[in-house]
Amino acid sequence: MSNRLFQGIIHQMKEAIDRTIGVLDENNTIIACSELPLIGQTQDLDSITAATENDTFVSGHFTYKSFGGSGAPNYTVFVDGVDPQASKYASLLSISFQNIKFYYDEKYDRVNFIKNIILDNILPGDIYLKARELHFSTEETRIVLIVRLLSKNDISAFDVITNLFPDKTKDFVVNINETDIAIVKEIKSDVESKHIEKLAKSIVDTLSGEFYAHSVCGIGSAVNNLKDLALSYKEAQVALEVGKVFDTEKTIMNYESLGIARLIYQLPTTLCDTFLKEVFKKGSIESLDQETLFTIQRFFENNLNVSETSRKLFVHRNTLVYRLEKIKKITGLDLREFDHAIVFKIALMVKQYLKSNPIKY
């Protein structure tokens, strides 16, 4: 348990209990105290026997009460004085700290439990046993989001994101590594993807707008079983990786909206290279200049509509037709034909994928 948590509680109790109060760890070292200079000092309690574990006991001018463990106690609370009032204070403090420690440890265990599930570090059979032990519902609808930091910043992104999810019984924020933070959120079974994407955008915008920490967010699929969280986590990872290749300008990548990019990402690079060579038998895609590639991109964005594309490019319709004829002459593909346009679009995406994942010989 965090010493800072103990110290925070003692600080709040300081005025209510007009005496020196504090907590000792298992080595009898003061880890929290209303008198700050005493923190770090060690109390001599070697003469106290284990039989006093369930009762208050006196040593020197302090009254003590142990708490926190089965068998040997983990912590001991102390109060200045040896009178009956000091004994009552010590008993009340030990009960308070014991309950706080229980809820803190349960919360910590729950976060570790979730982390082990999404990282596949726990056997499927053990998931249900541990869930029952932690009073954890196994069949709620949940989803995994991964926030990936793209820039270093002095702020703790983990703390910021944790504060965005105050319901610690339903939502869990897990620190994966230096750049990735996973969020396991309980959702309604009928929630729409756009609402999850809106949530993801609010996280990214908060980090960027208020703390100048640039990030992207990957979203996995909603799952109805606790053991399937690992799958949702992997999908969120794939969404981030696919987005890094095909949608570099987007900050929110939803696994369910990746489309054909997800398929291409899962193909072997050697197969992709073969595909490009078969498509561009007549002429290499490298022979197309940047202006032509830009024209192709705009043509696709305007649903193969020649008039609309020429208007958006501020060129005459005949100029655009000339460029499309030039592409047909070089590659053998007429982008005005739907089937040819599909092949060319996929080929461009495959080329982009190979650029980010070169073939290893």
Protein Blocks (a to p, Z undefined) as FASTA:
>chain_A
ZZklmmmmmmmmmmmmgcddddddfkopafbdfblklgopacdfklpcfklmmpccdehj
bdcddehiehjafbdcddedjbfklmmmmmmmmmmmmmmmmmmmmmmmmmmmmmmmmnop
acfklmmmmmmmnopafkbccdddddddfbdcfbdfklmmmmmmmblmlbccddfblmbc
cddddddfkbcfklmmmmmmmmmmmmmmmnopacddddddddfbfklmmmmmmmmmmmmm
mmmmmmmmbcbdcfklnmmmlmmmmpcfklmmmmmmmmmmmbcfklpcfklmmmmmmmmm
noopaklmmmmnopafklmmmmmmmmmmmnopafkbmklmmmmmmmmmmmmmmmmmccdZ
Z
